[in-house]
Amino acid sequence: MNPQIDTWDVILRLFLSFAAGLIIGIERGRHKQVLSLRPHILIAVGSTLVMLISIYMPQVFGADKNYDPGRIAAQVVSGIGFLGAGAIIRMGVNVKGLTTATTIWVASAIGLAIGAGFYFAALIAVIIILLVLILIDFLEKNVFRESLYKVVTVKYTGVDNRKEDVVAILKRHQVRILTINIEKDFEKQFTKMHFQVQIVMHADSEIMCNQISEVFAPGNLRSVEFETME
């Protein structure tokens, strides 16, 4: 390989991008995101590889003075947009997943930076991302908010309407209901209800879960989940 970008340099850059994707993916995995560990690693490594190819091609095949190594790498930025959109679409009735979609895009940018040998910028970017995802998330939930936005998911056997029963319990606990989405499978006799809600900080989710479970006949309720939105 041309001395300008030797084999060990390629290995170093690919492993650094692997580490960066791993760090971001682990943080997203803590929030039980669909696109977490593996996608972030693959995106970071793939972006680094694209940048390396952009640098390596003119060394092998030659290039005129107008050659821009960033032209191929630039396609990564637009292509990642499709993955980001998919992350949001797969999150159901709310905008949960917007942060993950953003970290997917940033992971590709970090991969490109590492591929270009801009290690310092990539390192600072990873540190800033972790501060945003961990520190600011903590501040928003524990300092600046008097309430939390959550998605309440109720799954049960049967297709009878239990919406009003669940709504009554939520309102009893000063929960503000923002949106309601109900999915019924008449063939399998199964219903899933999503409630996008605003809950006061002192509300006890466990008590609400117990009260919701009392609405259903024994064995009919499959699960009640309270998941914090991002």
Backbone as JSON, one array per atom type, in Angstrom:
{
  "sequence": "MNPQIDTWDVILRLFLSFAAGLIIGIERGRHKQVLSLRPHILIAVGSTLVMLISIYMPQVFGADKNYDPGRIAAQVVSGIGFLGAGAIIRMGVNVKGLTTATTIWVASAIGLAIGAGFYFAALIAVIIILLVLILIDFLEKNVFRESLYKVVTVKYTGVDNRKEDVVAILKRHQVRILTINIEKDFEKQFTKMHFQVQIVMHADSEIMCNQISEVFAPGNLRSVEFETME",
  "N": [[0.85, -1.18, 0.0], [0.43, 2.28, -0.59], [2.84, 4.48, 0.93], [1.71, 6.78, 1.96], [-0.63, 6.12, 3.17], [-0.56, 3.63, 5.06], [-0.75, 0.05, 5.82], [-0.95, -0.44, 8.63], [-1.89, 1.98, 9.51], [-4.41, 2.03, 8.39], [-5.59, -0.13, 9.77], [-5.48, 0.89, 12.39], [-7.2, 3.12, 12.2], [-9.65, 1.93, 11.53], [-10.13, 0.35, 13.81], [-10.26, 2.33, 15.76], [-12.58, 3.66, 14.96], [-14.35, 1.58, 15.36], [-14.25, 1.45, 18.18], [-15.3, 3.97, 18.84], [-17.92, 3.8, 17.78], [-18.81, 1.68, 19.34], [-18.84, 2.77, 21.95], [-20.81, 4.82, 21.74], [-22.96, 3.23, 20.93], [-23.33, 1.54, 23.15], [-24.28, 3.36, 25.04], [-26.73, 4.07, 23.87], [-27.93, 1.61, 23.96], [-28.47, 1.34, 26.64], [-30.82, 2.67, 26.88], [-32.54, 0.99, 25.72], [-32.88, 1.02, 22.91], [-33.92, 0.3, 19.56], [-32.12, 0.48, 17.41], [-29.08, 0.16, 18.31], [-26.3, -1.03, 19.61], [-24.85, -2.73, 17.55], [-25.62, -1.47, 15.01], [-24.55, 1.19, 15.33], [-21.81, 0.68, 15.58], [-21.24, -0.57, 13.1], [-21.94, 1.46, 11.32], [-20.12, 3.5, 12.0], [-17.64, 2.23, 11.46], [-18.02, 1.57, 8.77], [-18.26, 4.13, 7.63], [-15.71, 5.12, 8.11], [-14.26, 3.37, 6.48], [-15.21, 4.12, 3.95], [-14.19, 6.72, 3.78], [-11.45, 6.12, 3.85], [-11.22, 4.73, 1.44], [-11.78, 6.82, -0.29], [-9.51, 8.35, 0.05], [-7.52, 6.57, -0.68], [-7.96, 5.72, -3.34], [-7.09, 7.73, -5.34], [-4.37, 7.5, -4.88], [-3.72, 5.04, -5.88], [-4.82, 4.84, -8.49], [-4.27, 7.26, -9.53], [-4.84, 10.79, -9.9], [-6.27, 13.84, -11.02], [-5.53, 17.34, -10.48], [-7.87, 18.44, -9.63], [-9.21, 16.59, -8.18], [-11.35, 15.56, -5.59], [-11.25, 14.19, -2.51], [-13.33, 14.1, -0.75], [-15.71, 13.74, -2.04], [-16.79, 11.14, -2.48], [-17.06, 10.33, 0.17], [-18.94, 12.16, 1.01], [-21.36, 11.15, 0.23], [-22.05, 9.41, 2.19], [-23.18, 10.9, 4.24], [-25.68, 11.75, 3.21], [-26.79, 9.25, 2.69], [-27.01, 8.07, 5.22], [-29.18, 9.34, 6.24], [-31.47, 7.87, 5.54], [-31.34, 5.63, 7.21], [-31.59, 6.91, 9.67], [-34.18, 7.97, 9.46], [-35.6, 5.59, 9.4], [-35.16, 4.69, 11.99], [-36.74, 6.39, 13.49], [-39.32, 5.96, 12.46], [-39.81, 3.32, 13.22], [-40.4, 3.48, 15.89], [-43.01, 3.63, 16.63], [-45.86, 5.28, 17.95], [-44.91, 7.74, 18.65], [-42.33, 10.31, 18.92], [-40.11, 9.11, 19.86], [-36.86, 7.97, 19.57], [-35.74, 9.86, 18.05], [-33.4, 10.94, 19.12], [-31.71, 8.71, 18.88], [-31.68, 8.47, 16.09], [-30.28, 10.77, 15.51], [-27.79, 10.24, 16.74], [-26.94, 8.17, 15.12], [-26.39, 9.5, 12.74], [-24.34, 11.19, 13.67], [-22.45, 9.29, 14.44], [-21.64, 8.37, 11.96], [-20.38, 10.66, 11.02], [-18.26, 10.86, 12.82], [-16.91, 8.53, 12.16], [-16.08, 9.2, 9.56], [-14.35, 11.3, 10.16], [-12.34, 9.97, 11.62], [-11.46, 8.24, 9.63], [-10.29, 10.08, 7.94], [-8.13, 10.73, 9.4], [-8.39, 12.61, 11.35], [-8.1, 12.58, 14.28], [-8.19, 13.92, 16.78], [-10.4, 15.67, 16.64], [-12.41, 13.76, 16.37], [-12.24, 12.43, 18.83], [-12.91, 14.5, 20.67], [-15.5, 14.96, 19.77], [-16.79, 12.53, 20.45], [-16.62, 12.68, 23.25], [-18.18, 14.98, 23.74], [-20.65, 14.08, 22.77], [-21.24, 12.01, 24.59], [-21.5, 13.55, 26.91], [-23.76, 15.04, 26.25], [-25.7, 13.01, 25.91], [-25.72, 11.63, 28.37], [-25.21, 13.37, 30.69], [-26.85, 15.7, 30.22], [-29.27, 14.42, 29.82], [-29.71, 13.42, 32.39], [-29.95, 15.85, 33.81], [-32.24, 16.95, 32.61], [-34.2, 15.16, 33.43], [-34.09, 15.21, 36.2], [-33.64, 17.76, 37.21], [-34.55, 20.01, 35.63], [-37.14, 19.38, 34.9], [-40.54, 19.23, 35.85], [-42.22, 17.34, 35.21], [-42.57, 14.25, 33.36], [-42.33, 12.88, 30.08], [-43.91, 10.12, 28.82], [-44.47, 6.84, 27.38], [-47.16, 4.8, 27.65], [-47.78, 1.47, 27.44], [-50.16, -0.94, 26.89], [-50.89, -4.29, 26.79], [-53.12, -6.85, 25.93], [-55.16, -9.84, 26.05], [-57.82, -10.4, 23.83], [-60.37, -8.33, 22.24], [-61.98, -6.43, 23.24], [-63.06, -3.16, 24.26], [-61.02, -1.36, 26.3], [-60.14, 1.11, 26.72], [-61.28, 3.43, 27.99], [-61.32, 2.66, 30.66], [-58.6, 2.47, 31.31], [-57.8, 5.1, 30.75], [-59.24, 6.49, 32.71], [-57.95, 5.65, 35.05], [-55.36, 6.67, 34.65], [-55.86, 9.45, 34.57], [-56.72, 9.82, 37.13], [-54.38, 9.9, 38.49], [-53.32, 12.33, 37.88], [-52.31, 12.4, 35.31], [-51.55, 13.59, 32.16], [-53.0, 12.99, 29.12], [-51.74, 12.72, 25.93], [-51.73, 11.56, 23.3], [-53.51, 8.78, 21.83], [-53.26, 5.48, 20.74], [-54.56, 2.64, 19.26], [-54.2, -0.77, 18.59], [-55.65, -3.52, 17.1], [-55.91, -7.01, 16.8], [-57.94, -9.03, 15.32], [-57.96, -11.62, 14.45], [-56.07, -13.0, 16.0], [-57.08, -12.32, 18.4], [-56.14, -10.14, 20.05], [-54.99, -7.16, 21.66], [-53.33, -4.02, 21.55], [-52.52, -1.12, 23.25], [-51.41, 2.21, 23.03], [-50.44, 4.91, 24.95], [-49.51, 8.15, 24.83], [-48.14, 10.18, 27.16], [-48.05, 12.77, 29.73], [-46.47, 12.87, 32.73], [-46.53, 13.69, 36.15], [-43.69, 14.32, 38.27], [-43.73, 13.06, 40.79], [-45.46, 10.96, 40.53], [-46.46, 7.56, 40.9], [-45.51, 4.95, 39.07], [-45.67, 2.2, 39.41], [-47.87, 1.78, 41.09], [-49.9, 2.64, 39.39], [-49.67, 0.72, 37.38], [-50.48, -1.58, 38.78], [-53.15, -0.91, 39.35], [-54.2, -0.71, 36.78], [-53.94, -3.35, 35.96], [-55.91, -4.55, 37.47], [-58.2, -4.04, 36.11], [-58.56, -5.92, 34.18], [-59.57, -9.29, 33.41], [-58.39, -12.18, 35.21], [-55.38, -13.39, 33.88], [-55.76, -12.31, 31.37], [-54.44, -9.89, 30.9], [-51.44, -9.03, 29.38], [-49.15, -7.37, 29.51], [-48.02, -4.29, 31.06], [-46.45, -1.35, 30.37], [-44.33, 1.35, 31.2], [-42.61, 3.71, 29.56], [-39.98, 5.97, 29.24], [-39.98, 8.83, 27.19], [-37.88, 10.32, 24.63]],
  "CA": [[0.0, 0.0, 0.0], [1.19, 3.52, -0.67], [3.28, 4.95, 2.24], [0.88, 7.86, 2.46], [-1.66, 5.54, 4.04], [-0.1, 2.25, 5.11], [-1.65, -0.97, 6.36], [-1.17, -0.26, 10.06], [-2.71, 3.18, 9.67], [-5.78, 1.61, 8.08], [-6.05, -0.94, 10.9], [-5.69, 1.79, 13.52], [-8.4, 3.95, 11.98], [-10.85, 1.08, 11.6], [-10.36, -0.04, 15.2], [-10.69, 3.52, 16.49], [-13.99, 3.89, 14.63], [-15.07, 0.53, 16.08], [-14.35, 1.86, 19.58], [-16.22, 5.11, 18.94], [-19.27, 3.27, 17.58], [-19.14, 0.84, 20.5], [-19.16, 3.65, 23.08], [-22.12, 5.45, 21.49], [-23.96, 2.17, 20.89], [-23.6, 1.09, 24.52], [-25.14, 4.37, 25.68], [-28.08, 3.94, 23.31], [-28.46, 0.33, 24.44], [-28.98, 1.55, 27.99], [-32.19, 3.17, 26.75], [-33.31, -0.07, 25.04], [-33.21, 1.45, 21.57], [-33.87, -0.75, 18.54], [-30.84, 0.65, 16.72], [-28.15, 0.54, 19.37], [-24.88, -1.39, 19.58], [-24.3, -3.15, 16.26], [-25.72, -0.45, 13.95], [-23.62, 2.3, 15.53], [-20.46, 0.2, 15.26], [-21.14, -0.8, 11.66], [-22.0, 2.76, 10.64], [-18.85, 4.2, 12.23], [-16.58, 1.52, 10.72], [-18.3, 1.73, 7.34], [-17.94, 5.51, 7.24], [-14.25, 5.2, 8.08], [-13.81, 2.65, 5.29], [-15.52, 4.95, 2.78], [-13.21, 7.81, 3.74], [-10.17, 5.53, 3.47], [-11.29, 4.47, 0.0], [-11.69, 8.12, -0.96], [-8.11, 8.79, 0.1], [-6.66, 5.55, -1.28], [-8.17, 5.57, -4.79], [-6.18, 8.53, -6.17], [-2.99, 7.04, -4.7], [-3.54, 3.84, -6.69], [-5.18, 5.05, -9.89], [-3.88, 8.59, -9.96], [-5.94, 11.75, -9.93], [-5.86, 15.17, -11.45], [-5.46, 18.31, -9.4], [-9.23, 18.8, -9.2], [-9.84, 15.48, -7.46], [-11.79, 15.88, -4.23], [-11.47, 12.93, -1.78], [-14.55, 14.17, 0.05], [-16.92, 13.54, -2.86], [-17.36, 9.82, -2.17], [-17.45, 10.34, 1.58], [-20.13, 13.01, 1.19], [-22.56, 10.35, 0.0], [-22.39, 8.75, 3.46], [-24.03, 11.8, 5.01], [-27.05, 11.67, 2.7], [-27.28, 7.87, 2.83], [-27.34, 7.8, 6.62], [-30.51, 9.9, 6.5], [-32.48, 6.82, 5.42], [-31.3, 4.84, 8.45], [-32.14, 7.75, 10.74], [-35.64, 8.01, 9.3], [-36.11, 4.28, 9.8], [-35.12, 4.59, 13.45], [-37.88, 7.13, 14.02], [-40.55, 5.29, 12.02], [-39.99, 2.06, 13.94], [-40.66, 3.71, 17.3], [-44.44, 3.57, 16.95], [-46.78, 6.4, 17.89], [-44.31, 8.97, 19.16], [-41.05, 10.69, 18.31], [-39.02, 8.39, 20.52], [-35.96, 7.5, 18.53], [-35.12, 11.02, 17.4], [-32.02, 11.01, 19.61], [-30.97, 7.62, 18.25], [-31.48, 8.84, 14.69], [-29.21, 11.78, 15.49], [-26.5, 9.61, 17.05], [-26.56, 7.41, 13.94], [-25.76, 10.46, 11.83], [-23.09, 11.65, 14.27], [-21.5, 8.17, 14.38], [-21.06, 8.35, 10.62], [-19.46, 11.8, 10.93], [-17.06, 10.49, 13.58], [-16.21, 7.55, 11.33], [-15.42, 9.92, 8.47], [-13.23, 12.05, 10.74], [-11.27, 9.01, 11.92], [-10.94, 7.79, 8.35], [-9.46, 11.15, 7.39], [-6.99, 10.94, 10.29], [-8.66, 13.75, 12.22], [-8.37, 11.86, 15.52], [-8.5, 14.82, 17.89], [-11.79, 16.11, 16.48], [-13.28, 12.61, 16.64], [-12.23, 12.21, 20.28], [-13.7, 15.57, 21.3], [-16.91, 14.73, 19.41], [-17.29, 11.42, 21.28], [-16.78, 13.2, 24.62], [-19.34, 15.88, 23.75], [-21.85, 13.26, 22.59], [-21.52, 11.35, 25.86], [-22.0, 14.57, 27.83], [-25.14, 15.36, 25.85], [-26.59, 11.86, 26.11], [-25.77, 11.18, 29.77], [-25.34, 14.46, 31.65], [-28.03, 16.52, 29.97], [-30.42, 13.55, 30.07], [-29.89, 13.41, 33.84], [-30.43, 17.17, 34.23], [-33.61, 17.13, 32.14], [-35.12, 14.31, 34.17], [-34.01, 15.39, 37.64], [-33.48, 19.15, 37.63], [-35.33, 21.0, 34.9], [-38.51, 18.94, 34.63], [-41.49, 18.91, 36.9], [-42.99, 16.21, 34.7], [-41.89, 13.4, 32.39], [-43.13, 12.4, 28.96], [-43.75, 8.67, 28.74], [-45.42, 6.07, 26.58], [-47.74, 3.69, 28.4], [-48.21, 0.43, 26.51], [-50.96, -1.98, 27.54], [-51.16, -5.41, 25.89], [-54.01, -7.81, 26.58], [-55.87, -10.8, 25.21], [-59.18, -9.96, 23.57], [-60.5, -7.12, 21.43], [-62.95, -5.54, 23.87], [-62.53, -1.81, 24.45], [-60.65, -1.04, 27.68], [-59.49, 2.42, 26.69], [-61.83, 4.35, 28.99], [-60.9, 2.2, 31.99], [-57.2, 2.86, 31.5], [-57.77, 6.57, 30.78], [-59.74, 6.93, 34.02], [-56.89, 5.41, 36.04], [-54.27, 7.62, 34.4], [-56.3, 10.79, 34.97], [-56.81, 9.82, 38.59], [-53.03, 10.19, 38.98], [-52.92, 13.61, 37.29], [-51.58, 12.15, 34.07], [-52.12, 14.26, 30.99], [-52.92, 12.11, 27.95], [-51.47, 13.5, 24.72], [-52.25, 10.81, 22.15], [-53.9, 7.39, 22.08], [-53.23, 4.65, 19.54], [-55.02, 1.28, 19.6], [-54.01, -1.76, 17.54], [-56.39, -4.74, 17.42], [-55.75, -8.16, 15.91], [-59.15, -9.81, 15.54], [-57.67, -13.03, 14.18], [-55.36, -13.55, 17.16], [-57.76, -11.86, 19.62], [-55.09, -9.45, 20.81], [-55.05, -5.7, 21.56], [-52.21, -3.25, 22.1], [-52.87, 0.29, 23.38], [-50.3, 3.12, 23.33], [-50.84, 6.22, 25.47], [-48.41, 9.1, 24.99], [-48.64, 10.94, 28.31], [-47.18, 13.63, 30.53], [-46.66, 12.41, 34.1], [-45.84, 14.49, 37.16], [-42.51, 13.62, 38.76], [-43.98, 12.25, 41.99], [-46.42, 9.88, 40.25], [-45.92, 6.21, 41.11], [-45.87, 4.11, 37.93], [-45.98, 0.85, 39.87], [-49.26, 1.79, 41.57], [-50.77, 2.72, 38.21], [-49.64, -0.6, 36.73], [-51.31, -2.49, 39.57], [-54.55, -0.54, 39.18], [-54.59, -1.07, 35.41], [-54.06, -4.82, 35.9], [-57.16, -4.94, 38.12], [-59.29, -3.82, 35.17], [-58.67, -7.08, 33.3], [-59.82, -10.6, 34.01], [-57.14, -12.91, 35.47], [-54.77, -14.06, 32.74], [-55.97, -11.59, 30.1], [-53.44, -8.84, 30.73], [-50.11, -9.56, 29.05], [-48.12, -6.49, 30.06], [-48.2, -2.84, 31.15], [-45.1, -0.78, 30.37], [-44.14, 2.8, 31.21], [-41.29, 3.95, 28.96], [-39.69, 7.39, 29.12], [-39.71, 9.31, 25.84], [-36.67, 11.13, 24.47]],
  "C": [[0.89, 1.23, 0.0], [1.57, 4.0, 0.72], [2.41, 6.06, 2.82], [-0.22, 7.35, 3.38], [-1.37, 4.03, 4.1], [-1.09, 1.33, 5.82], [-1.97, -0.75, 7.84], [-2.03, 0.97, 10.34], [-4.18, 2.86, 9.4], [-6.37, 0.82, 9.24], [-6.37, -0.06, 12.1], [-6.98, 2.57, 13.37], [-9.68, 3.12, 12.07], [-11.16, 0.66, 13.03], [-10.77, 1.15, 16.07], [-12.16, 3.82, 16.21], [-14.87, 2.82, 15.28], [-15.29, 0.93, 17.53], [-15.34, 3.01, 19.75], [-17.67, 4.66, 18.77], [-19.74, 2.44, 18.75], [-19.57, 1.7, 21.68], [-20.54, 4.28, 22.92], [-23.22, 4.4, 21.51], [-24.32, 1.65, 22.26], [-24.52, 2.07, 25.22], [-26.56, 4.27, 25.17], [-28.73, 2.65, 23.79], [-29.02, 0.43, 25.84], [-30.42, 2.02, 27.97], [-33.07, 2.2, 25.96], [-33.77, 0.36, 23.66], [-33.08, 0.29, 20.59], [-32.53, -0.71, 17.8], [-29.81, 1.1, 17.74], [-26.73, 0.1, 19.06], [-24.35, -1.69, 18.18], [-24.44, -2.1, 15.16], [-24.74, 0.69, 14.1], [-22.19, 1.89, 15.19], [-20.28, 0.06, 13.75], [-21.13, 0.51, 10.88], [-20.68, 3.5, 10.79], [-17.72, 3.56, 11.42], [-16.78, 1.68, 9.21], [-17.96, 3.12, 6.83], [-16.43, 5.71, 7.15], [-13.7, 4.53, 6.82], [-14.06, 3.47, 4.02], [-14.51, 6.09, 2.65], [-11.83, 7.29, 3.34], [-10.11, 5.22, 1.97], [-11.13, 5.76, -0.78], [-10.25, 8.62, -1.02], [-7.21, 7.86, -0.72], [-6.76, 5.49, -2.81], [-7.23, 6.43, -5.63], [-4.72, 8.11, -6.02], [-2.69, 5.85, -5.62], [-3.73, 4.13, -8.18], [-4.74, 6.41, -10.43], [-5.08, 9.51, -10.02], [-5.41, 13.09, -10.39], [-5.94, 16.13, -10.27], [-6.83, 18.72, -8.87], [-9.92, 17.69, -8.41], [-10.15, 15.88, -6.01], [-12.08, 14.58, -3.49], [-12.75, 12.93, -0.95], [-15.82, 13.88, -0.73], [-17.59, 12.2, -2.57], [-17.87, 9.8, -0.74], [-18.72, 11.14, 1.82], [-21.42, 12.22, 1.02], [-23.0, 9.62, 1.27], [-23.4, 9.59, 4.22], [-25.47, 11.72, 4.54], [-27.63, 10.27, 2.86], [-27.7, 7.53, 4.24], [-28.72, 8.33, 6.97], [-31.61, 8.86, 6.43], [-32.51, 5.94, 6.67], [-31.91, 5.62, 9.6], [-33.65, 7.81, 10.68], [-36.26, 6.69, 9.72], [-36.14, 4.11, 11.3], [-36.33, 5.27, 14.06], [-39.18, 6.41, 13.67], [-40.83, 4.05, 12.85], [-40.34, 2.25, 15.4], [-42.15, 3.82, 17.63], [-45.14, 4.9, 16.87], [-46.15, 7.72, 18.3], [-42.98, 9.24, 18.48], [-39.87, 10.09, 19.06], [-38.14, 7.79, 19.43], [-35.28, 8.64, 17.8], [-33.66, 11.16, 17.83], [-31.16, 9.92, 18.98], [-30.69, 7.91, 16.79], [-30.35, 9.85, 14.55], [-27.85, 11.15, 15.76], [-26.02, 8.73, 15.9], [-25.83, 8.31, 12.95], [-24.4, 10.91, 12.36], [-22.03, 10.54, 14.23], [-20.85, 8.09, 13.0], [-20.06, 9.49, 10.44], [-18.15, 11.5, 11.66], [-16.23, 9.48, 12.78], [-15.46, 8.21, 10.19], [-14.2, 10.68, 8.99], [-12.05, 11.14, 11.05], [-10.63, 8.51, 10.63], [-10.02, 8.8, 7.7], [-8.23, 11.43, 8.25], [-7.16, 12.11, 11.24], [-9.05, 13.22, 13.6], [-8.83, 12.78, 16.65], [-9.96, 15.27, 17.83], [-12.76, 14.97, 16.79], [-13.37, 12.34, 18.13], [-13.08, 13.24, 21.01], [-15.18, 15.37, 21.01], [-17.52, 13.62, 20.25], [-17.55, 11.9, 22.71], [-18.02, 14.08, 24.72], [-20.64, 15.09, 23.64], [-22.23, 12.57, 23.9], [-22.05, 12.34, 26.89], [-23.45, 14.9, 27.53], [-26.09, 14.23, 26.22], [-26.77, 11.49, 27.58], [-26.05, 12.33, 30.73], [-26.61, 15.27, 31.44], [-29.31, 15.71, 30.16], [-30.74, 13.51, 31.56], [-30.47, 14.74, 34.32], [-31.89, 17.38, 33.83], [-34.6, 16.35, 33.0], [-35.17, 14.62, 35.66], [-33.93, 16.83, 38.11], [-34.48, 20.08, 36.96], [-36.79, 20.62, 34.7], [-39.31, 18.76, 35.9], [-42.35, 17.72, 36.47], [-42.15, 15.47, 33.66], [-42.86, 13.02, 31.28], [-42.85, 10.9, 28.8], [-44.75, 8.08, 27.76], [-45.87, 4.89, 27.43], [-48.28, 2.69, 27.39], [-48.92, -0.67, 27.28], [-51.28, -3.05, 26.51], [-52.05, -6.42, 26.61], [-54.69, -8.71, 25.56], [-57.32, -10.36, 25.07], [-59.2, -8.68, 22.76], [-61.57, -6.18, 22.01], [-62.27, -4.21, 24.2], [-62.28, -1.52, 25.93], [-60.03, 0.34, 27.79], [-59.98, 3.31, 27.82], [-61.42, 3.95, 30.41], [-59.47, 2.65, 32.29], [-57.07, 4.38, 31.6], [-58.2, 7.09, 32.15], [-58.67, 6.76, 35.1], [-55.76, 6.41, 35.88], [-54.65, 9.03, 34.87], [-56.41, 10.92, 36.48], [-55.45, 10.16, 39.22], [-52.45, 11.45, 38.35], [-52.04, 13.44, 36.06], [-52.3, 12.82, 32.92], [-51.91, 13.38, 29.76], [-52.8, 12.96, 26.69], [-52.03, 12.82, 23.47], [-52.59, 9.38, 22.58], [-53.88, 6.64, 20.75], [-53.59, 3.22, 19.95], [-54.85, 0.37, 18.39], [-54.73, -3.04, 17.96], [-56.15, -5.81, 16.36], [-56.92, -9.1, 16.18], [-58.9, -11.31, 15.31], [-57.02, -13.7, 15.39], [-56.0, -13.15, 18.48], [-56.76, -11.19, 20.57], [-55.2, -7.95, 20.58], [-53.82, -5.07, 22.21], [-52.61, -1.77, 22.09], [-51.63, 1.1, 23.75], [-50.88, 4.45, 23.8], [-49.58, 7.08, 25.61], [-48.87, 10.11, 26.04], [-47.57, 11.85, 28.91], [-47.5, 13.33, 32.0], [-45.89, 13.3, 35.06], [-44.75, 13.65, 37.8], [-42.81, 12.66, 39.91], [-44.95, 11.09, 41.75], [-45.74, 8.52, 40.36], [-46.41, 5.29, 39.99], [-46.28, 2.71, 38.36], [-47.42, 0.75, 40.37], [-50.22, 1.82, 40.4], [-50.81, 1.39, 37.48], [-50.55, -1.59, 37.46], [-52.79, -2.19, 39.38], [-55.05, -0.89, 37.78], [-54.79, -2.58, 35.3], [-55.37, -5.3, 36.51], [-58.37, -4.79, 37.2], [-59.57, -5.09, 34.36], [-58.93, -8.36, 34.09], [-58.49, -11.32, 34.2], [-56.63, -13.64, 34.22], [-54.9, -13.33, 31.42], [-54.91, -10.53, 29.84], [-52.07, -9.46, 30.46], [-49.0, -8.68, 29.63], [-48.59, -5.05, 30.11], [-46.8, -2.24, 31.28], [-45.16, 0.74, 30.36], [-42.72, 3.07, 30.71], [-41.09, 5.44, 28.74], [-39.37, 7.75, 27.68], [-38.45, 10.15, 25.84], [-36.95, 12.3, 23.56]]
}
